[in-house]
Amino acid sequence: MRIIHWDKKRKFPTEAILPDWRKWAKQHGYLLDSTVPLTYGKMSILFEIYKHPDTRSKETYLLYHPPIGAAANTEILCILPDNIMLQQILEAEKQMAISVMKLIQQDEQS
């Protein structure tokens, strides 16, 4: 899994997050806010959005992009500051996921 932090200059404890990111999120006050299903052809994934209840938090949202089939490097956790960036990144991740799903299904048909 890759972890992408909105502030690339800031050090973030990725080694503490990677073993079990959901456990880390819960320990740091994040709550599941919503899920966003995405389907293309016969494949589907479910994005998870977690929100920190403290609006003063600089890392308000977590967006989890699950792995897509056996495709490498498709599992991503985005740490985001606000809803505007969350929506922008979610739309970009959806487009990326659809592209990967399309390629996987084309390969299966070949």
MMTF fields as JSON, N, C-alpha, C and O atoms, coordinates in Angstrom:
{
  "mmtfVersion": "1.0.0",
  "mmtfProducer": "UNKNOWN",
  "numBonds": 439,
  "numAtoms": 440,
  "numGroups": 110,
  "numChains": 1,
  "numModels": 1,
  "chainsPerModel": [1],
  "groupsPerChain": [110],
  "chainIdList": ["A"],
  "bondAtomList": [4, 2, 8, 6, 12, 10, 16, 14, 20, 18, 24, 22, 28, 26, 32, 30, 36, 34, 40, 38, 44, 42, 48, 46, 52, 50, 56, 54, 60, 58, 64, 62, 68, 66, 72, 70, 76, 74, 80, 78, 84, 82, 88, 86, 92, 90, 96, 94, 100, 98, 104, 102, 108, 106, 112, 110, 116, 114, 120, 118, 124, 122, 128, 126, 132, 130, 136, 134, 140, 138, 144, 142, 148, 146, 152, 150, 156, 154, 160, 158, 164, 162, 168, 166, 172, 170, 176, 174, 180, 178, 184, 182, 188, 186, 192, 190, 196, 194, 200, 198, 204, 202, 208, 206, 212, 210, 216, 214, 220, 218, 224, 222, 228, 226, 232, 230, 236, 234, 240, 238, 244, 242, 248, 246, 252, 250, 256, 254, 260, 258, 264, 262, 268, 266, 272, 270, 276, 274, 280, 278, 284, 282, 288, 286, 292, 290, 296, 294, 300, 298, 304, 302, 308, 306, 312, 310, 316, 314, 320, 318, 324, 322, 328, 326, 332, 330, 336, 334, 340, 338, 344, 342, 348, 346, 352, 350, 356, 354, 360, 358, 364, 362, 368, 366, 372, 370, 376, 374, 380, 378, 384, 382, 388, 386, 392, 390, 396, 394, 400, 398, 404, 402, 408, 406, 412, 410, 416, 414, 420, 418, 424, 422, 428, 426, 432, 430, 436, 434],
  "bondOrderList": [1, 1, 1, 1, 1, 1, 1, 1, 1, 1, 1, 1, 1, 1, 1, 1, 1, 1, 1, 1, 1, 1, 1, 1, 1, 1, 1, 1, 1, 1, 1, 1, 1, 1, 1, 1, 1, 1, 1, 1, 1, 1, 1, 1, 1, 1, 1, 1, 1, 1, 1, 1, 1, 1, 1, 1, 1, 1, 1, 1, 1, 1, 1, 1, 1, 1, 1, 1, 1, 1, 1, 1, 1, 1, 1, 1, 1, 1, 1, 1, 1, 1, 1, 1, 1, 1, 1, 1, 1, 1, 1, 1, 1, 1, 1, 1, 1, 1, 1, 1, 1, 1, 1, 1, 1, 1, 1, 1, 1],
  "groupList": [{"groupName": "MET", "atomNameList": ["N", "CA", "C", "O"], "elementList": ["N", "C", "C", "O"], "formalChargeList": [0, 0, 0, 0], "bondAtomList": [1, 0, 2, 1, 3, 2], "bondOrderList": [1, 1, 2], "singleLetterCode": "M", "chemCompType": "L-PEPTIDE LINKING"}, {"groupName": "ARG", "atomNameList": ["N", "CA", "C", "O"], "elementList": ["N", "C", "C", "O"], "formalChargeList": [0, 0, 0, 0], "bondAtomList": [1, 0, 2, 1, 3, 2], "bondOrderList": [1, 1, 2], "singleLetterCode": "R", "chemCompType": "L-PEPTIDE LINKING"}, {"groupName": "ILE", "atomNameList": ["N", "CA", "C", "O"], "elementList": ["N", "C", "C", "O"], "formalChargeList": [0, 0, 0, 0], "bondAtomList": [1, 0, 2, 1, 3, 2], "bondOrderList": [1, 1, 2], "singleLetterCode": "I", "chemCompType": "L-PEPTIDE LINKING"}, {"groupName": "HIS", "atomNameList": ["N", "CA", "C", "O"], "elementList": ["N", "C", "C", "O"], "formalChargeList": [0, 0, 0, 0], "bondAtomList": [1, 0, 2, 1, 3, 2], "bondOrderList": [1, 1, 2], "singleLetterCode": "H", "chemCompType": "L-PEPTIDE LINKING"}, {"groupName": "TRP", "atomNameList": ["N", "CA", "C", "O"], "elementList": ["N", "C", "C", "O"], "formalChargeList": [0, 0, 0, 0], "bondAtomList": [1, 0, 2, 1, 3, 2], "bondOrderList": [1, 1, 2], "singleLetterCode": "W", "chemCompType": "L-PEPTIDE LINKING"}, {"groupName": "ASP", "atomNameList": ["N", "CA", "C", "O"], "elementList": ["N", "C", "C", "O"], "formalChargeList": [0, 0, 0, 0], "bondAtomList": [1, 0, 2, 1, 3, 2], "bondOrderList": [1, 1, 2], "singleLetterCode": "D", "chemCompType": "L-PEPTIDE LINKING"}, {"groupName": "LYS", "atomNameList": ["N", "CA", "C", "O"], "elementList": ["N", "C", "C", "O"], "formalChargeList": [0, 0, 0, 0], "bondAtomList": [1, 0, 2, 1, 3, 2], "bondOrderList": [1, 1, 2], "singleLetterCode": "K", "chemCompType": "L-PEPTIDE LINKING"}, {"groupName": "PHE", "atomNameList": ["N", "CA", "C", "O"], "elementList": ["N", "C", "C", "O"], "formalChargeList": [0, 0, 0, 0], "bondAtomList": [1, 0, 2, 1, 3, 2], "bondOrderList": [1, 1, 2], "singleLetterCode": "F", "chemCompType": "L-PEPTIDE LINKING"}, {"groupName": "PRO", "atomNameList": ["N", "CA", "C", "O"], "elementList": ["N", "C", "C", "O"], "formalChargeList": [0, 0, 0, 0], "bondAtomList": [1, 0, 2, 1, 3, 2], "bondOrderList": [1, 1, 2], "singleLetterCode": "P", "chemCompType": "L-PEPTIDE LINKING"}, {"groupName": "THR", "atomNameList": ["N", "CA", "C", "O"], "elementList": ["N", "C", "C", "O"], "formalChargeList": [0, 0, 0, 0], "bondAtomList": [1, 0, 2, 1, 3, 2], "bondOrderList": [1, 1, 2], "singleLetterCode": "T", "chemCompType": "L-PEPTIDE LINKING"}, {"groupName": "GLU", "atomNameList": ["N", "CA", "C", "O"], "elementList": ["N", "C", "C", "O"], "formalChargeList": [0, 0, 0, 0], "bondAtomList": [1, 0, 2, 1, 3, 2], "bondOrderList": [1, 1, 2], "singleLetterCode": "E", "chemCompType": "L-PEPTIDE LINKING"}, {"groupName": "ALA", "atomNameList": ["N", "CA", "C", "O"], "elementList": ["N", "C", "C", "O"], "formalChargeList": [0, 0, 0, 0], "bondAtomList": [1, 0, 2, 1, 3, 2], "bondOrderList": [1, 1, 2], "singleLetterCode": "A", "chemCompType": "L-PEPTIDE LINKING"}, {"groupName": "LEU", "atomNameList": ["N", "CA", "C", "O"], "elementList": ["N", "C", "C", "O"], "formalChargeList": [0, 0, 0, 0], "bondAtomList": [1, 0, 2, 1, 3, 2], "bondOrderList": [1, 1, 2], "singleLetterCode": "L", "chemCompType": "L-PEPTIDE LINKING"}, {"groupName": "GLN", "atomNameList": ["N", "CA", "C", "O"], "elementList": ["N", "C", "C", "O"], "formalChargeList": [0, 0, 0, 0], "bondAtomList": [1, 0, 2, 1, 3, 2], "bondOrderList": [1, 1, 2], "singleLetterCode": "Q", "chemCompType": "L-PEPTIDE LINKING"}, {"groupName": "GLY", "atomNameList": ["N", "CA", "C", "O"], "elementList": ["N", "C", "C", "O"], "formalChargeList": [0, 0, 0, 0], "bondAtomList": [1, 0, 2, 1, 3, 2], "bondOrderList": [1, 1, 2], "singleLetterCode": "G", "chemCompType": "PEPTIDE LINKING"}, {"groupName": "TYR", "atomNameList": ["N", "CA", "C", "O"], "elementList": ["N", "C", "C", "O"], "formalChargeList": [0, 0, 0, 0], "bondAtomList": [1, 0, 2, 1, 3, 2], "bondOrderList": [1, 1, 2], "singleLetterCode": "Y", "chemCompType": "L-PEPTIDE LINKING"}, {"groupName": "SER", "atomNameList": ["N", "CA", "C", "O"], "elementList": ["N", "C", "C", "O"], "formalChargeList": [0, 0, 0, 0], "bondAtomList": [1, 0, 2, 1, 3, 2], "bondOrderList": [1, 1, 2], "singleLetterCode": "S", "chemCompType": "L-PEPTIDE LINKING"}, {"groupName": "VAL", "atomNameList": ["N", "CA", "C", "O"], "elementList": ["N", "C", "C", "O"], "formalChargeList": [0, 0, 0, 0], "bondAtomList": [1, 0, 2, 1, 3, 2], "bondOrderList": [1, 1, 2], "singleLetterCode": "V", "chemCompType": "L-PEPTIDE LINKING"}, {"groupName": "ASN", "atomNameList": ["N", "CA", "C", "O"], "elementList": ["N", "C", "C", "O"], "formalChargeList": [0, 0, 0, 0], "bondAtomList": [1, 0, 2, 1, 3, 2], "bondOrderList": [1, 1, 2], "singleLetterCode": "N", "chemCompType": "L-PEPTIDE LINKING"}, {"groupName": "CYS", "atomNameList": ["N", "CA", "C", "O"], "elementList": ["N", "C", "C", "O"], "formalChargeList": [0, 0, 0, 0], "bondAtomList": [1, 0, 2, 1, 3, 2], "bondOrderList": [1, 1, 2], "singleLetterCode": "C", "chemCompType": "L-PEPTIDE LINKING"}],
  "groupTypeList": [0, 1, 2, 2, 3, 4, 5, 6, 6, 1, 6, 7, 8, 9, 10, 11, 2, 12, 8, 5, 4, 1, 6, 4, 11, 6, 13, 3, 14, 15, 12, 12, 5, 16, 9, 17, 8, 12, 9, 15, 14, 6, 0, 16, 2, 12, 7, 10, 2, 15, 6, 3, 8, 5, 9, 1, 16, 6, 10, 9, 15, 12, 12, 15, 3, 8, 8, 2, 14, 11, 11, 11, 18, 9, 10, 2, 12, 19, 2, 12, 8, 5, 18, 2, 0, 12, 13, 13, 2, 12, 10, 11, 10, 6, 13, 0, 11, 2, 16, 17, 0, 6, 12, 2, 13, 13, 5, 10, 13, 16],
  "groupIdList": [1, 2, 3, 4, 5, 6, 7, 8, 9, 10, 11, 12, 13, 14, 15, 16, 17, 18, 19, 20, 21, 22, 23, 24, 25, 26, 27, 28, 29, 30, 31, 32, 33, 34, 35, 36, 37, 38, 39, 40, 41, 42, 43, 44, 45, 46, 47, 48, 49, 50, 51, 52, 53, 54, 55, 56, 57, 58, 59, 60, 61, 62, 63, 64, 65, 66, 67, 68, 69, 70, 71, 72, 73, 74, 75, 76, 77, 78, 79, 80, 81, 82, 83, 84, 85, 86, 87, 88, 89, 90, 91, 92, 93, 94, 95, 96, 97, 98, 99, 100, 101, 102, 103, 104, 105, 106, 107, 108, 109, 110],
  "secStructList": [7, 3, 3, 3, 3, 1, 7, 6, 6, 1, 7, 7, 7, 2, 2, 2, 2, 6, 6, 7, 2, 2, 2, 2, 2, 2, 2, 6, 6, 7, 3, 3, 3, 3, 3, 3, 3, 3, 3, 3, 6, 6, 3, 3, 3, 3, 3, 3, 3, 3, 3, 7, 1, 7, 6, 6, 7, 1, 7, 7, 3, 3, 3, 3, 3, 7, 7, 7, 6, 6, 7, 6, 6, 7, 7, 3, 3, 3, 3, 3, 1, 1, 2, 2, 2, 2, 2, 2, 2, 2, 2, 2, 2, 2, 2, 2, 2, 2, 2, 2, 2, 2, 2, 2, 2, 2, 2, 2, 2, 7],
  "xCoordList": [0.849, 0.0, 0.891, 1.923, 0.454, 1.135, 0.326, -0.905, 1.027, 0.374, 0.747, 1.925, -0.269, -0.051, -0.575, -1.754, 0.313, -0.062, -0.155, 0.692, -1.162, -1.398, -0.23, 0.031, 0.483, 1.617, 2.893, 3.358, 3.449, 4.607, 5.862, 6.802, 5.888, 7.041, 7.038, 8.088, 5.888, 5.736, 6.029, 5.574, 6.786, 7.059, 5.798, 5.137, 5.462, 4.289, 4.678, 5.447, 4.18, 4.64, 4.095, 3.289, 4.527, 4.005, 4.291, 3.477, 5.43, 5.752, 4.781, 4.594, 4.168, 3.169, 1.808, 0.994, 1.56, 0.266, 0.181, -0.853, 1.26, 1.237, 0.827, 0.097, 1.238, 0.835, -0.68, -1.161, -1.433, -2.897, -3.46, -3.655, -3.716, -4.107, -5.453, -5.653, -6.376, -7.68, -7.52, -8.172, -6.666, -6.389, -5.75, -6.128, -4.789, -4.144, -5.176, -5.179, -6.058, -7.079, -7.987, -8.274, -8.429, -9.311, -8.602, -9.19, -7.349, -6.578, -6.37, -6.175, -6.411, -6.209, -7.516, -7.504, -8.627, -9.913, -10.695, -11.753, -10.217, -10.948, -12.137, -12.06, -13.229, -14.452, -14.852, -14.697, -15.364, -15.845, -16.982, -17.985, -16.824, -17.812, -18.728, -19.943, -18.136, -18.941, -18.127, -16.909, -18.833, -18.196, -18.717, -19.85, -17.875, -18.241, -17.957, -16.798, -19.014, -18.802, -18.464, -18.919, -17.658, -17.309, -17.301, -16.639, -18.035, -18.126, -17.812, -18.248, -17.044, -16.794, -16.816, -15.999, -17.739, -17.877, -18.2, -19.154, -17.388, -17.639, -16.796, -16.805, -16.076, -15.227, -15.832, -16.509, -15.576, -16.036, -15.095, -14.45, -15.036, -14.276, -15.12, -16.133, -14.679, -15.399, -14.399, -13.599, -14.451, -13.613, -14.162, -15.374, -13.278, -13.688, -13.204, -12.061, -14.093, -13.744, -13.914, -14.988, -12.828, -12.833, -12.655, -11.969, -13.282, -13.216, -12.818, -13.249, -11.996, -11.629, -12.659, -12.918, -13.256, -14.309, -13.814, -14.606, -12.516, -11.957, -11.664, -10.716, -12.46, -12.312, -11.022, -10.671, -10.32, -9.035, -7.893, -6.765, -8.193, -7.175, -6.693, -7.497, -5.391, -4.83, -5.011, -4.929, -5.255, -5.503, -6.934, -7.154, -7.898, -9.303, -9.842, -10.67, -9.384, -9.948, -8.894, -7.734, -9.345, -8.579, -9.415, -10.604, -8.814, -9.476, -8.71, -7.53, -9.399, -8.773, -9.236, -10.431, -8.275, -8.497, -8.019, -6.814, -8.948, -8.557, -7.827, -7.862, -7.166, -6.507, -7.533, -8.689, -7.079, -7.952, -7.436, -6.402, -8.162, -7.732, -6.316, -5.958, -5.517, -4.122, -3.18, -1.963, -3.729, -2.897, -1.998, -2.454, -0.747, 0.221, 0.046, -0.346, 0.339, 0.359, -0.973, -0.985, -2.077, -3.368, -3.989, -5.001, -3.417, -3.936, -3.279, -2.056, -4.123, -3.61, -4.422, -5.64, -3.736, -4.389, -3.974, -2.792, -4.952, -4.692, -5.081, -6.163, -4.198, -4.448, -4.639, -3.723, -5.853, -6.259, -6.769, -7.308, -6.601, -6.939, -8.401, -8.895, -9.105, -10.467, -11.313, -10.814, -12.598, -13.557, -13.319, -13.563, -12.854, -12.604, -11.526, -11.697, -10.411, -9.341, -9.791, -9.439, -10.565, -11.096, -11.877, -11.654, -12.78, -13.6, -12.754, -13.011, -11.741, -10.865, -10.075, -9.996, -9.498, -8.703, -9.589, -9.196, -10.779, -11.708, -12.041, -12.04, -12.321, -12.647, -11.455, -11.625, -10.255, -9.054, -8.834, -8.492, -9.027, -8.849, -9.887, -9.579, -11.103, -12.138, -11.73, -11.867, -11.23, -10.813, -9.657, -9.624, -8.704, -7.578, -8.073, -7.631, -8.981, -9.513, -10.251, -10.085, -11.047, -11.764, -10.778, -10.983, -9.716, -8.701, -8.056, -7.863, -7.721, -7.103, -8.087, -7.715, -9.331, -10.343, -10.532, -10.667, -10.541, -10.713, -9.553, -9.769, -8.33, -7.157, -7.174, -6.879, -7.52, -7.575, -8.598, -8.325, -9.761, -10.799, -10.443, -10.806, -9.74, -9.288, -8.264, -8.29, -7.348, -6.346, -7.004, -6.565, -8.043, -8.745, -9.444, -9.587, -9.875, -10.583, -9.626, -10.03, -8.356, -7.359, -6.906, -6.076],
  "yCoordList": [-1.179, 0.0, 1.236, 1.293, 2.212, 3.507, 4.472, 4.431, 5.334, 6.382, 7.706, 8.013, 8.486, 9.79, 10.85, 10.853, 11.752, 12.834, 14.121, 14.388, 14.911, 16.141, 17.111, 17.858, 17.116, 18.022, 17.204, 16.593, 17.198, 16.353, 16.781, 15.995, 17.993, 18.485, 17.981, 17.91, 17.642, 17.246, 15.765, 14.929, 15.448, 14.049, 13.441, 14.058, 12.233, 11.558, 10.128, 9.514, 9.58, 8.275, 7.086, 6.307, 6.954, 5.875, 4.497, 3.585, 4.336, 3.034, 2.647, 1.46, 3.619, 3.335, 3.015, 2.334, 3.49, 3.322, 1.989, 1.321, 1.618, 0.474, -0.869, -1.601, -1.24, -2.571, -2.776, -3.844, -1.776, -1.881, -0.464, 0.134, 0.06, 1.463, 1.729, 2.813, 0.774, 0.99, 1.102, 1.93, 0.281, 0.35, 1.702, 2.348, 2.114, 3.417, 4.535, 5.434, 4.478, 5.522, 5.597, 6.681, 4.444, 4.403, 4.966, 5.741, 4.584, 5.084, 6.593, 7.235, 7.158, 8.597, 9.367, 10.526, 8.724, 9.412, 9.458, 10.086, 8.819, 8.825, 7.866, 6.787, 8.291, 7.484, 7.289, 8.19, 6.107, 5.864, 6.826, 6.848, 7.62, 8.631, 8.121, 8.309, 7.474, 6.963, 5.981, 5.871, 5.28, 4.401, 4.784, 5.241, 4.589, 4.936, 3.723, 3.407, 3.042, 1.884, 2.341, 3.386, 1.528, 1.798, 0.469, -0.478, 0.399, -0.826, -0.507, 0.507, -1.401, -1.314, -2.743, -3.573, -3.018, -4.373, -5.333, -5.131, -6.388, -7.374, -7.133, -7.956, -6.031, -5.725, -4.593, -3.711, -4.64, -3.552, -3.404, -4.36, -2.179, -1.874, -0.933, -0.397, -0.749, 0.122, 1.066, 0.643, 2.338, 3.347, 3.588, 3.55, 3.832, 4.149, 5.556, 5.919, 6.334, 7.688, 7.795, 7.544, 8.173, 8.37, 9.854, 10.561, 10.31, 11.73, 11.866, 11.091, 12.856, 13.163, 14.152, 15.164, 13.889, 14.773, 16.154, 17.093, 16.29, 17.588, 18.388, 18.083, 19.389, 20.175, 20.994, 21.558, 21.066, 21.773, 20.883, 21.345, 19.621, 18.675, 19.05, 19.365, 19.014, 19.302, 18.125, 18.282, 16.956, 15.743, 15.295, 14.319, 15.998, 15.77, 14.48, 13.809, 14.123, 12.976, 11.929, 12.24, 10.685, 9.575, 8.986, 8.72, 8.787, 8.146, 6.871, 6.906, 5.744, 4.452, 3.945, 3.78, 3.702, 3.128, 1.679, 1.435, 0.708, -0.696, -1.228, -0.616, -2.374, -2.974, -3.381, -3.674, -3.39, -3.778, -5.103, -5.158, -6.16, -7.487, -7.763, -7.486, -8.308, -8.605, -7.522, -7.707, -6.394, -5.314, -4.735, -4.459, -4.559, -4.034, -2.53, -1.81, -2.079, -0.648, 0.07, 1.255, -0.607, 0.083, 0.37, 1.068, -0.143, 0.114, 1.392, 1.476, 2.396, 3.706, 4.244, 4.073, 4.89, 5.635, 7.09, 7.42, 7.963, 9.394, 10.105, 9.88, 10.953, 11.732, 13.17, 13.789, 13.7, 14.957, 15.978, 15.603, 17.279, 18.325, 18.764, 19.213, 18.644, 19.192, 18.479, 17.682, 18.783, 18.123, 18.468, 17.638, 19.661, 20.049, 19.151, 18.605, 19.005, 18.143, 16.684, 15.947, 16.268, 14.904, 14.624, 13.599, 15.509, 15.298, 15.273, 14.474, 16.148, 16.17, 14.862, 14.276, 14.419, 13.199, 11.983, 11.069, 11.96, 10.852, 10.714, 9.603, 11.808, 11.748, 11.24, 10.446, 11.69, 11.225, 9.731, 8.991, 9.29, 7.874, 7.005, 5.888, 7.501, 6.755, 6.551, 5.455, 7.607, 7.505, 6.53, 5.741, 6.589, 5.664, 4.229, 3.333, 4.011, 2.673, 2.13, 0.962, 2.951, 2.515, 2.124, 1.128, 2.903, 2.577, 1.228, 0.423, 0.979, -0.297, -1.444, -2.485, -1.266, -2.309, -2.629, -3.792, -1.597, -1.771, -2.591, -3.513, -2.253, -2.988, -4.449, -5.35, -4.674, -6.042, -6.864, -7.999, -6.289, -7.027, -7.248, -8.276, -6.306, -6.5, -7.621, -8.432, -7.676, -8.738, -10.106, -11.09, -10.169, -11.43, -11.933, -13.139, -11.003, -11.393, -11.795, -12.43, -11.423, -11.724, -13.163, -13.581],
  "zCoordList": [0.0, 0.0, 0.0, 0.668, -0.768, -0.771, 0.082, 0.09, 0.795, 1.576, 0.938, 0.753, 0.606, -0.012, 0.943, 1.298, 1.358, 2.27, 1.477, 0.624, 1.744, 0.992, 1.097, 0.154, 2.231, 2.425, 2.288, 3.25, 1.093, 0.816, 1.589, 1.715, 2.097, 2.849, 4.292, 4.93, 4.791, 6.181, 6.372, 5.591, 7.404, 7.742, 8.329, 9.164, 7.896, 8.422, 8.773, 8.032, 9.867, 10.354, 9.549, 10.059, 8.318, 7.473, 8.065, 7.923, 8.721, 9.3, 10.414, 10.678, 11.065, 12.101, 11.487, 12.111, 10.293, 9.629, 8.869, 8.891, 8.208, 7.292, 7.886, 7.217, 9.076, 9.542, 9.569, 9.191, 10.008, 10.062, 10.067, 11.125, 8.885, 8.795, 9.467, 10.014, 9.441, 10.085, 11.607, 12.243, 12.175, 13.613, 13.955, 14.932, 13.144, 13.337, 13.27, 14.111, 12.264, 12.098, 13.324, 13.831, 13.788, 14.963, 16.189, 16.944, 16.392, 17.534, 17.475, 18.507, 16.279, 16.115, 15.918, 15.503, 16.216, 16.244, 14.952, 14.906, 13.905, 12.638, 12.703, 13.29, 12.087, 12.039, 10.582, 9.758, 10.276, 8.917, 8.629, 9.342, 7.583, 7.218, 6.11, 6.164, 5.105, 3.997, 3.164, 3.303, 2.303, 1.333, -0.047, -0.197, -1.038, -2.412, -3.294, -3.563, -3.743, -4.616, -6.035, -6.501, -6.696, -8.088, -8.82, -8.396, -9.913, -10.699, -12.147, -12.693, -12.755, -14.187, -14.713, -14.315, -15.594, -16.109, -14.981, -14.23, -14.87, -13.819, -12.57, -11.654, -12.521, -11.363, -10.542, -11.071, -9.247, -8.389, -7.199, -6.767, -6.684, -5.472, -4.623, -5.073, -3.395, -2.47, -1.802, -0.967, -2.173, -1.525, -0.117, 0.093, 0.834, 2.195, 2.534, 2.26, 3.132, 3.536, 5.047, 5.592, 5.702, 7.151, 7.426, 6.688, 8.495, 8.842, 10.308, 11.162, 10.575, 11.957, 12.483, 11.831, 13.646, 14.156, 14.579, 14.657, 14.853, 15.247, 13.98, 13.257, 13.717, 12.49, 12.467, 11.43, 13.58, 13.61, 13.118, 12.946, 12.899, 12.448, 11.048, 10.171, 10.847, 9.522, 8.58, 7.362, 9.133, 8.345, 8.618, 9.336, 8.054, 8.357, 7.747, 8.362, 6.546, 5.836, 5.48, 5.211, 5.49, 4.952, 3.824, 4.003, 2.691, 1.557, 1.251, 0.904, 1.386, 1.115, -0.241, -0.487, -1.109, -2.426, -2.341, -2.279, -2.336, -2.174, -3.404, -4.471, -3.242, -4.403, -5.457, -5.151, -6.691, -7.802, -8.339, -9.004, -8.046, -8.486, -8.029, -6.884, -8.92, -8.607, -9.12, -9.109, -9.57, -10.105, -9.013, -7.903, -9.332, -8.361, -8.165, -9.083, -6.97, -6.625, -6.81, -7.144, -6.604, -6.715, -5.358, -5.288, -4.284, -2.942, -2.413, -2.304, -2.083, -1.688, -0.514, -0.454, 0.407, 1.483, 1.325, 1.423, 1.08, 0.926, 2.224, 2.766, 2.706, 3.917, 3.46, 2.919, 3.687, 3.061, 4.072, 5.113, 3.772, 4.742, 4.753, 5.788, 3.625, 3.588, 2.544, 1.75, 2.565, 1.681, 0.21, -0.665, -0.065, -1.459, -2.061, -3.151, -1.339, -1.847, -1.883, -2.804, -0.886, -0.87, -2.147, -2.792, -2.517, -3.711, -4.977, -5.877, -5.056, -6.23, -6.354, -7.433, -5.249, -5.262, -5.505, -6.231, -4.908, -5.121, -6.603, -7.134, -7.264, -8.699, -9.504, -10.429, -9.16, -9.865, -9.614, -10.537, -8.377, -8.042, -8.743, -9.159, -8.876, -9.604, -11.057, -11.601, -11.679, -13.083, -13.243, -14.188, -12.307, -12.34, -12.175, -12.894, -11.238, -10.975, -12.203, -12.556, -12.84, -14.039, -15.138, -15.833, -15.295, -16.307, -16.019, -16.93, -14.756, -14.39, -14.599, -15.14, -14.178, -14.359, -15.836, -16.218, -16.65, -18.089, -18.663, -19.45, -18.27, -18.766, -18.315, -19.1, -17.056, -16.534, -17.317, -17.709, -17.538, -18.259, -19.718, -20.289, -20.332, -21.708, -21.773, -22.7, -20.785, -20.725, -20.542, -21.136, -19.729, -19.493, -20.756, -20.957, -21.599, -22.825, -23.939, -24.913, -23.794, -24.845, -24.788, -25.595]
}
